[in-house]
Amino acid sequence: MSPSSSPNDPPAKQLSSFLAKFTPEIAALARAVLAKMRKRYPTALELVYDNYNALAIGFGPTERASEAIFSIAVFPKWISLFLLQAQKASTPIPDPEKRLQGTGNVVKHIRLASAKTLDEPAIRALMREAEARAAVPLDSKGKHRLIIKSVSAKQRQRRPA
């Protein structure tokens, strides 16, 4: 496990320390998923929230969490991809293969068995549709930044009991 970081450390080092709290398998999966997301969305801002329940990393066009399009949530036993704007004007996102989970009216998620799940045609189609529905689109000329937005002082265990 890497040493803990301080708020003065670079964001990449802080994120690495947050991931180190998880099992090696979950941390490796999270790194692989993040690598794919960064490659697919190179201009997105990455907003990191080390919350009470999970480590959440949003991908969006601005520093406003409400404008994020996707979020990767890292839990002790799994990782989920959240489509944060999956519903637009009371029209649910088309999901013919029934891959989306969740009962929310706006946010839906997909549990990621591996980083390769992001490459499946059904998942790519859902992600393209989520991008198309975004209130604020990603800026094709934007510059990627990793931003630590918040760190909860109190957190649930990051490893299974």
Buried (B, 14 or more C-beta within 10 A) or exposed (E): EEEEBEEEBEBEBBBBBBBBBBEEEBBEBBBBBBEBBBEBBEBBBBBBBBBEEBBBBBBBBBEEBEBBBBBBBBBBEEBBBBBBBBBBEEEEBEBEEEBBEBEEEEBBBBBBEEBEBBEEEBBEBBBEBBBEBBEBEBEEEBEEEBEBBEBEEEBEEBEEE
